[in-house]
Amino acid sequence: MKYQTTAIHGGRQDDSGKGAVNYPLYLSSTFVQDDVEHFKEFVYSRGANPTRASVEKLAADLEGAKYGLAYATGMAATANVFDLLDKGDKVLLNNNVYGGTWRFVSNLFEKRGIQYEVVDSLNDYDFDRIGEDVKLIFVETPSNPLLEITDIRKIAEEAKKHGILVAVDNTFMTSYFQRPLELGADLVVYSATKYYAGHSDLLAGLVVLNDDALYAKLKFFQNTTGGVLSPFDSFLLARGIKTLGVRLDRHQYNARRIAEYLENHDAAERVFYPGLKSNPGYELHKKQASGDGGVLSFLFREEGYDLQAFVNSLKLFGFTVSLGGVESLICKPATMTHESYERELQEKIGIRQNLLRLAIGIEDAGDLLEDLEQALRKAKR
């Protein structure tokens, strides 16, 4: 089946005999067993719940994968991937990742006896000098918030030579635009709060993979740490996924128009978007992804324009964190999504105080462009 058909018809099917077109919502914490020796698939909802199992299968189906795991948040999903590490292990990660991921790495790894190295460009990393203690490479591509592109296939090939796992945070692209497992990655992580859910009304995380042994470990971690997705949110997540492809087409169409508009506007010093030929990773991104997504960032030109006046004048863009919902949002990464980065590291990476990130919704593109135009007029000094 094609992607959008799988989004609607994938996952578990109603086996109750009632023929529901939506998989039922099982609001039960526990399930009655037949006898003292034999236990069914579902015993207690922390370990497994039918509704959660359905959306987990749906996520796997969309990726063409064997396994999916659903969590209460994207960070719960990322945390369980990091639970695969042992004391003395080391992680490589690209230099601008989601702020929550960086908060976890920079604050909790030391307590666990885990080392990490922030790599400016994994594409140029010399794997011949990699240490035996490196057990995981964590990649976010396109990266957040500078939309830098990492060569997933190259990193995966090099990692496999050294027995290193590769995890890819694919939140910006989703499996609709990019398939990291097919490019050689071992694990794919999502903040399903974003595009998969798509309506800014729930928190969720996903991990998708093919390896049996890794799945067994992650399933144990999921049950043990308990950060599972609730049945109701599992139901809502499955509902959101049904329109994922349709929404992403519109997100992307709008984002491309706005990126092109800003690139030709005096108020933007530089625009970061994978779909622009000016993006250094443009050609590489085209090789490993089928689309460019709905997120872009730009450096606001403060010589001649007032940033605060611009933000205050916007009518359709909500000034807040997050992305992937039907509505358009704008934020300042340095103080909002990536505030956990030390100021010195922000400046080194390029997360400047005048960097703005736009999460483009599915409104009418003309209306969004008009809103930006009127706000920029009011912001002009």
C-alpha positions in Angstrom: 0.0 0.0 0.0 1.0 3.6 -0.6 1.8 5.8 2.4 -1.5 7.6 2.8 -3.4 4.4 2.4 -1.3 2.8 5.1 -1.9 5.8 7.3 -5.6 5.1 7.1 -5.7 1.3 7.0 -2.5 0.3 8.9 -2.2 -0.7 12.5 -4.4 -3.3 14.1 -7.9 -3.9 12.9 -10.9 -4.3 15.1 -11.2 -7.9 16.1 -14.3 -7.6 18.3 -16.6 -8.6 15.6 -18.3 -5.2 15.5 -16.4 -4.0 12.5 -15.3 -0.6 13.8 -13.4 1.4 11.2 -11.4 3.0 14.0 -9.5 0.7 16.4 -11.4 0.7 19.7 -10.3 2.8 22.7 -9.5 0.4 25.6 -9.7 2.5 28.8 -8.7 -0.3 31.1 -5.7 -0.4 33.3 -5.8 -4.2 33.7 -7.1 -7.3 31.8 -8.6 -10.5 33.1 -6.6 -13.7 32.4 -7.8 -17.2 31.7 -5.9 -19.1 34.3 -3.0 -19.1 36.7 -0.5 -20.5 34.2 -1.3 -18.8 30.9 -1.4 -15.1 30.3 -2.8 -13.2 27.3 -1.1 -10.5 25.2 -2.5 -7.8 27.5 -2.2 -8.0 31.2 -1.5 -4.5 32.6 -1.6 -1.4 30.5 1.8 -0.1 31.4 3.2 -3.2 29.7 0.8 -3.3 26.8 -2.6 -1.8 26.0 -4.5 -2.8 22.8 -5.1 0.8 21.7 -1.4 1.7 22.2 -0.4 -1.5 20.5 -2.4 -0.5 17.5 -0.8 2.9 17.1 2.6 1.3 17.7 2.0 -1.1 14.8 0.7 1.8 12.7 3.9 3.8 13.2 5.9 0.7 12.3 3.7 0.1 9.2 4.3 3.6 8.0 8.1 3.1 8.3 8.0 -0.4 6.7 9.5 -1.6 10.0 8.9 -4.5 12.3 8.4 -2.7 15.6 7.1 0.5 17.0 7.0 1.8 20.6 4.8 4.7 21.8 5.7 6.9 24.7 4.1 9.7 26.8 6.5 12.3 25.2 9.2 12.6 22.6 11.7 12.9 25.4 10.5 9.7 27.0 11.2 8.0 23.7 14.7 9.6 23.4 15.4 8.7 27.1 14.7 5.0 26.5 17.1 5.0 23.5 19.7 6.4 25.8 18.9 3.7 28.3 20.6 1.3 25.9 23.9 2.8 27.0 26.0 1.5 29.9 28.5 3.2 32.2 31.7 4.0 30.3 30.0 4.3 26.9 30.3 7.3 24.7 27.8 9.1 22.3 28.5 11.3 19.3 25.8 13.8 18.3 25.5 16.7 15.9 26.0 20.1 17.3 22.4 21.4 17.1 19.7 19.1 18.2 16.5 19.6 20.0 17.0 21.5 23.3 15.4 18.8 25.4 17.8 16.2 24.0 20.7 18.5 24.8 19.4 19.1 28.3 19.3 15.4 28.9 22.8 14.8 27.5 24.5 17.7 29.2 22.9 17.1 32.6 22.2 13.4 33.0 25.0 11.6 31.1 27.7 12.5 33.7 25.6 11.0 36.5 25.3 7.8 34.5 29.0 7.7 33.7 28.4 8.2 30.0 30.6 10.4 27.9 29.5 12.5 24.8 31.1 14.4 22.0 29.4 17.2 20.1 30.5 17.1 16.5 30.4 20.2 14.3 29.9 18.1 11.2 29.4 14.3 11.3 29.6 14.4 7.5 33.3 15.2 7.9 34.1 13.1 10.9 37.2 10.9 10.7 35.8 7.5 11.7 39.3 6.0 11.5 40.1 7.7 14.8 36.9 6.7 16.6 37.3 5.2 20.0 36.1 1.8 21.0 34.0 3.4 23.8 31.6 5.0 21.2 28.4 3.0 21.2 25.9 5.3 19.7 25.7 8.1 17.2 22.6 10.3 17.7 21.7 12.3 14.6 19.0 14.9 14.0 18.6 15.8 10.3 17.5 18.3 9.4 18.8 19.7 12.6 16.9 21.9 15.0 17.0 24.9 14.6 19.5 25.5 11.8 18.2 22.8 9.4 21.7 21.3 8.8 21.8 18.0 6.9 23.7 14.9 8.0 24.4 12.1 5.6 22.5 9.2 7.2 23.7 6.5 4.8 27.3 7.5 5.2 27.1 7.7 9.0 25.3 4.3 9.2 27.9 2.6 6.9 30.8 3.9 9.0 29.1 3.1 12.2 28.4 -0.5 11.3 32.1 -1.0 10.5 32.7 -0.3 14.2 29.7 -2.0 15.7 28.1 1.4 16.7 24.3 2.0 16.8 22.8 4.9 14.9 19.7 6.6 16.1 18.0 9.3 14.0 15.6 11.9 15.3 13.3 12.2 12.3 10.7 14.5 13.9 11.0 17.3 11.2 10.6 14.9 8.3 8.5 12.0 9.5 8.5 8.8 7.6 6.5 10.5 4.9 9.5 12.4 3.7 12.5 10.4 5.1 13.1 6.8 5.9 16.2 6.5 8.1 15.9 2.7 8.6 16.1 2.3 4.8 19.3 4.4 4.9 20.9 2.1 7.4 19.9 3.6 10.8 19.1 1.2 13.7 16.6 3.4 15.5 14.3 6.2 14.5 13.0 8.6 17.2 10.0 10.9 17.0 8.4 13.6 19.0 5.0 12.5 17.7 3.6 15.5 19.5 4.5 17.3 16.3 3.4 16.2 12.8 2.2 12.7 13.6 -0.4 14.1 16.1 -0.6 17.3 14.1 -3.1 19.3 16.1 -1.2 20.6 19.1 -3.5 18.8 21.5 -1.4 15.9 22.9 2.2 14.9 23.8 3.6 11.7 22.4 6.8 10.0 21.4 7.7 7.1 19.1 10.7 4.8 18.5 10.6 2.6 15.4 13.1 -0.2 14.6 13.7 -3.6 13.0 16.1 -5.4 15.3 14.6 -8.1 17.6 17.2 -7.8 20.4 17.0 -4.0 20.5 13.2 -4.1 20.6 13.2 -6.5 23.5 15.5 -4.2 25.4 13.4 -1.1 24.6 10.2 -2.9 25.5 11.7 -3.8 28.8 12.7 -0.2 29.4 9.4 1.1 28.4 7.5 -1.1 30.8 10.0 -0.6 33.6 10.3 3.2 33.4 6.6 3.6 32.7 6.6 6.6 30.3 4.0 5.0 28.1 1.4 6.7 25.9 -2.0 6.6 27.5 -4.8 4.8 25.7 -6.8 8.0 25.0 -3.7 9.8 23.6 -2.9 6.6 21.5 -6.4 6.9 20.0 -5.9 10.6 19.2 -2.4 9.9 17.8 -3.8 7.3 15.4 -6.5 9.8 14.4 -3.9 12.4 13.6 -1.8 10.0 11.6 -4.8 9.4 9.2 -4.3 12.9 7.7 -0.5 13.0 8.0 0.4 12.9 4.3 -2.3 15.4 3.4 -1.2 17.8 6.0 2.5 17.5 5.3 1.9 18.3 1.6 0.3 21.6 2.7 2.9 22.3 5.4 5.6 22.0 2.8 3.9 24.0 0.1 3.4 26.9 2.5 6.9 26.6 3.9 8.5 26.7 0.5 6.6 29.9 -0.5 7.5 31.6 2.8 11.2 30.5 2.6 11.5 32.0 -0.9 9.7 35.1 0.2 12.0 35.7 3.1 15.1 34.9 1.1 14.3 37.8 -1.1 13.4 40.2 1.7 15.7 42.7 3.2 14.6 41.8 6.7 16.2 38.4 6.5 20.0 38.2 6.7 19.9 34.4 5.9 17.2 31.8 5.6 17.7 28.2 6.7 15.4 25.7 4.8 16.4 22.4 3.2 14.3 23.2 0.1 16.4 26.3 -0.8 19.3 25.8 -3.2 21.2 28.2 -1.0 21.1 25.7 1.8 24.6 24.0 2.0 22.9 20.6 2.5 20.4 21.0 -0.4 21.8 18.3 -2.7 22.5 15.9 0.1 19.0 16.3 1.5 17.4 15.6 -1.9 19.3 12.3 -2.0 18.0 11.0 1.3 14.6 12.7 1.6 11.6 13.1 -0.7 10.5 16.5 0.8 11.6 19.5 2.8 9.1 19.8 5.6 7.4 22.7 7.2 10.1 24.2 9.5 12.4 27.1 8.6 14.6 29.5 10.4 16.0 32.9 9.5 18.3 35.5 10.9 16.3 38.7 11.5 18.1 41.8 10.3 18.0 44.1 13.3 19.7 47.0 11.5 16.6 48.7 10.1 14.0 46.4 11.7 12.7 45.9 15.2 12.4 42.3 16.1 10.0 42.8 19.0 7.7 45.0 16.9 7.8 42.3 14.2 6.7 39.5 16.6 4.1 41.7 18.3 2.6 42.6 14.9 2.0 39.1 13.7 -1.6 38.0 13.7 -1.6 34.5 12.4 1.7 33.2 13.9 1.6 32.4 17.5 4.7 33.3 19.5 5.4 30.0 21.2 7.4 26.8 21.2 6.6 23.5 19.3 5.8 22.8 15.7 3.9 20.4 13.5 0.4 21.5 14.3 -2.1 22.9 11.8 -1.4 26.5 13.0 1.7 28.5 12.2 4.0 29.3 15.1 7.2 31.4 15.6 9.8 31.3 18.3 13.2 32.5 19.3 15.3 29.4 19.8 18.1 31.1 21.9 15.6 31.8 24.7 12.9 29.3 24.1 13.6 25.9 22.5 17.4 25.9 23.0 17.7 27.9 26.2 19.5 24.9 27.8 22.5 25.5 25.5 25.2 27.6 27.2 25.5 31.1 25.6 29.0 30.3 24.4 27.8 27.1 22.7 24.9 28.9 21.1 27.2 31.5 19.6 29.6 28.8 18.4 26.8 26.8 16.7 25.1 29.8 15.3 22.0 30.0 17.5 22.1 33.8 17.6 19.8 36.1 19.5 18.2 37.3 16.2 17.4 33.8 15.0 13.7 33.1 14.6 12.2 29.7 13.8 9.0 29.4 11.9 6.8 26.3 12.1 4.5 26.8 9.1 0.9 25.5 9.4 -1.7 24.6 6.8 -3.5 28.0 6.6 -3.8 29.7 3.2 -0.3 30.5 2.0 -1.4 33.9 0.8 -2.8 34.9 4.2 0.5 33.8 5.9 2.5 35.9 3.4 0.3 38.9 3.9 0.7 38.6 7.7 4.5 38.5 7.4 4.5 41.4 5.1 2.3 43.6 7.3 4.4 42.7 10.4 7.6 43.5 8.6 6.3 46.9 7.4 5.4 47.8 11.0 8.8 46.6 12.2 10.8 48.7 9.8 12.6 51.5 11.6 
